[in-house]
Amino acid sequence: MATQPQPFLSTNRYAVVTGGNKGIGLEICRQLAQKGVTVILTSRDEKRGLQALQDIENSGFSNVIFHRLDVSDVSTIPPLFDFVNKQFGRIDILVNNAGILGTAVDPDIMTRETQKVGGEFPFDEVHWKEISKDSYELAEECLRTNYYGAKAMIEAFLPLLQLSTSPRIVNVSSTLGTLQFIPGEWLKKTLNDPDTLTEEKVEEILKTFLEEFKAGNLREKGYPPHISAYKMAKASLNAYSRILAKKLPSVQVNCVCPGFVRSDIVAGNGLLSPTEGAESAVRLAVRSEEGPTGRFYFRMEVADF
Ligand SMILES: NC(=O)c1ccc[n+]([C@@H]2O[C@H](COP(=O)([O-])OP(=O)(O)OC[C@H]3O[C@@H](n4cnc5c(N)ncnc54)[C@H](OP(=O)(O)O)[C@@H]3O)[C@@H](O)[C@H]2O)c1
């Protein structure tokens, strides 16, 4: 007789969370700790990370440990890896949450434009022309953090994840990274074809994106004209997750948009609290079912890439 799989949380579980010092990341750490998972809360700033740790300890949980990590600086990954490997010897969950918007936002204008659309996220280009100023430096940093940083963490921690009985990768993505926000048909088609998609193709697109950004050609070449690096980085993270899910069927790899959450990245606007925003990522991290994998979720529901 086939044996029933054990509930995921019936055994000790270990999670690494990036950008755990505030916003959604902090609440992901807190909720995982509340479920009994041992959490390695990481932050690029030691002081902010230790404050976040204190905050979680004050809410009654002692199963959280801090370690420094700047996902945009790959040299900070090996010390974290060595620490986790020595302390725990494996991980069960990697939550790639750290992210930046990659554009300079005026918080007052963001609030004004958000109110114009009834408190919803202002998806429309008309608003973003007012709200933000993109720059090449910020675009580069955005790709380095939101795409290459998450990918470097996955590559580094895969050996420890593969020692788990049920490894999970949760990539905190965004609806802004869905293909509806990429005007170019060939870009959409390339990023949406799981049969032909490769890491090399994704990264060729990002490389060309930066070149066209520098040349001022985004609109003509079919890239998003506003919050462009954020959209491209998250779309690429979604595509990479699909590639990975196909390559590694024993690992659950999913992307999730947490909804429009009141955090610093959106100047405190939003419809959900960080606690509510964290729930969807936490569910994917600890659910008992095996799979599905390679999906994009909007909060709790599967959505289109
Ligand atoms: N809020 C929303 O409405 C919304 C919607 C869709 C998706 N998301 C995604 O949700 C995730 C969390 O964002 P949030 O809303 O909680 O925003 P947030 O409050 O601004 O938090 C972002 C977190 O990422 C960290 N971070 C940024 N760059 C980093 C780096 N190089 N290395 C390590 N950590 C870094 C920040 O650390 P510092 O404190 O050091 O800056 C902070 O802890 C992001 O991936 C974002 O794209 C948010």
The ligand as an SDF file (V2000), in Angstrom:
LIG
                    3D

 48 52  0  0  0  0  0  0  0  0999 V2000
    4.0230   46.4740   -2.1480 N   0  0  0  0  0  0  0  0  0  0  0  0
    3.4040   46.0870   -3.2570 C   0  0  0  0  0  0  0  0  0  0  0  0
    2.3180   46.5740   -3.5980 O   0  0  0  0  0  0  0  0  0  0  0  0
    4.0320   45.0130   -4.1200 C   0  0  0  0  0  0  0  0  0  0  0  0
    3.2950   44.5710   -5.2320 C   0  0  0  0  0  0  0  0  0  0  0  0
    3.8430   43.5800   -6.0430 C   0  0  0  0  0  0  0  0  0  0  0  0
    5.0770   43.0290   -5.7250 C   0  0  0  0  0  0  0  0  0  0  0  0
    5.7600   43.4890   -4.6290 N   0  0  0  0  0  0  0  0  0  0  0  0
    7.0750   42.8600   -4.3490 C   0  0  0  0  0  0  0  0  0  0  0  0
    7.1330   42.4960   -2.9840 O   0  0  0  0  0  0  0  0  0  0  0  0
    8.5080   42.4340   -2.5780 C   0  0  0  0  0  0  0  0  0  0  0  0
    8.6700   43.1150   -1.2390 C   0  0  0  0  0  0  0  0  0  0  0  0
    8.4040   44.4900   -1.3920 O   0  0  0  0  0  0  0  0  0  0  0  0
    7.6710   45.3790   -0.3010 P   0  0  0  0  0  0  0  0  0  0  0  0
    6.3740   45.7760   -0.8530 O   0  0  0  0  0  0  0  0  0  0  0  0
    7.7010   44.7390    1.0110 O   0  0  0  0  0  0  0  0  0  0  0  0
    8.6100   46.6840   -0.3570 O   0  0  0  0  0  0  0  0  0  0  0  0
    9.6330   47.2950    0.7090 P   0  0  0  0  0  0  0  0  0  0  0  0
    8.9570   47.5610    1.9950 O   0  0  0  0  0  0  0  0  0  0  0  0
   10.2920   48.4090   -0.0030 O   0  0  0  0  0  0  0  0  0  0  0  0
   10.6750   46.1040    0.9520 O   0  0  0  0  0  0  0  0  0  0  0  0
   11.6450   45.7400    0.0400 C   0  0  0  0  0  0  0  0  0  0  0  0
   12.6550   44.8820    0.7640 C   0  0  0  0  0  0  0  0  0  0  0  0
   13.6780   44.4840   -0.1730 O   0  0  0  0  0  0  0  0  0  0  0  0
   14.9230   44.8270    0.3980 C   0  0  0  0  0  0  0  0  0  0  0  0
   15.9620   45.0180   -0.5990 N   0  0  0  0  0  0  0  0  0  0  0  0
   16.0180   45.8930   -1.6180 C   0  0  0  0  0  0  0  0  0  0  0  0
   17.1680   45.7570   -2.2850 N   0  0  0  0  0  0  0  0  0  0  0  0
   17.8610   44.7700   -1.6720 C   0  0  0  0  0  0  0  0  0  0  0  0
   19.1200   44.1720   -1.8720 C   0  0  0  0  0  0  0  0  0  0  0  0
   19.9480   44.5700   -2.8600 N   0  0  0  0  0  0  0  0  0  0  0  0
   19.5060   43.1580   -1.0620 N   0  0  0  0  0  0  0  0  0  0  0  0
   18.7030   42.7550   -0.0560 C   0  0  0  0  0  0  0  0  0  0  0  0
   17.5140   43.3060    0.2130 N   0  0  0  0  0  0  0  0  0  0  0  0
   17.1080   44.3000   -0.5810 C   0  0  0  0  0  0  0  0  0  0  0  0
   14.6620   46.0770    1.2170 C   0  0  0  0  0  0  0  0  0  0  0  0
   15.7270   46.3310    2.1090 O   0  0  0  0  0  0  0  0  0  0  0  0
   16.1180   47.8330    2.5680 P   0  0  0  0  0  0  0  0  0  0  0  0
   15.2680   48.1640    3.7520 O   0  0  0  0  0  0  0  0  0  0  0  0
   17.5600   47.6880    2.9230 O   0  0  0  0  0  0  0  0  0  0  0  0
   15.8790   48.7440    1.4220 O   0  0  0  0  0  0  0  0  0  0  0  0
   13.3700   45.6440    1.8890 C   0  0  0  0  0  0  0  0  0  0  0  0
   13.6510   44.7770    2.9510 O   0  0  0  0  0  0  0  0  0  0  0  0
    9.3180   43.0690   -3.7060 C   0  0  0  0  0  0  0  0  0  0  0  0
    9.9350   42.0510   -4.4700 O   0  0  0  0  0  0  0  0  0  0  0  0
    8.2580   43.7860   -4.5350 C   0  0  0  0  0  0  0  0  0  0  0  0
    8.6410   43.8970   -5.8820 O   0  0  0  0  0  0  0  0  0  0  0  0
    5.2690   44.4660   -3.8160 C   0  0  0  0  0  0  0  0  0  0  0  0
  1  2  1  0
  2  3  2  0
  2  4  1  0
  4  5  1  0
  4 48  2  0
  5  6  2  0
  6  7  1  0
  7  8  2  0
  8  9  1  0
  8 48  1  0
  9 10  1  0
  9 46  1  0
 10 11  1  0
 11 12  1  0
 11 44  1  0
 12 13  1  0
 13 14  1  0
 14 15  2  0
 14 16  1  0
 14 17  1  0
 17 18  1  0
 18 19  2  0
 18 20  1  0
 18 21  1  0
 21 22  1  0
 22 23  1  0
 23 24  1  0
 23 42  1  0
 24 25  1  0
 25 26  1  0
 25 36  1  0
 26 27  1  0
 26 35  1  0
 27 28  2  0
 28 29  1  0
 29 30  1  0
 29 35  2  0
 30 31  1  0
 30 32  2  0
 32 33  1  0
 33 34  2  0
 34 35  1  0
 36 37  1  0
 36 42  1  0
 37 38  1  0
 38 39  2  0
 38 40  1  0
 38 41  1  0
 42 43  1  0
 44 45  1  0
 44 46  1  0
 46 47  1  0
M  CHG  2   8   1  16  -1
M  END
$$$$
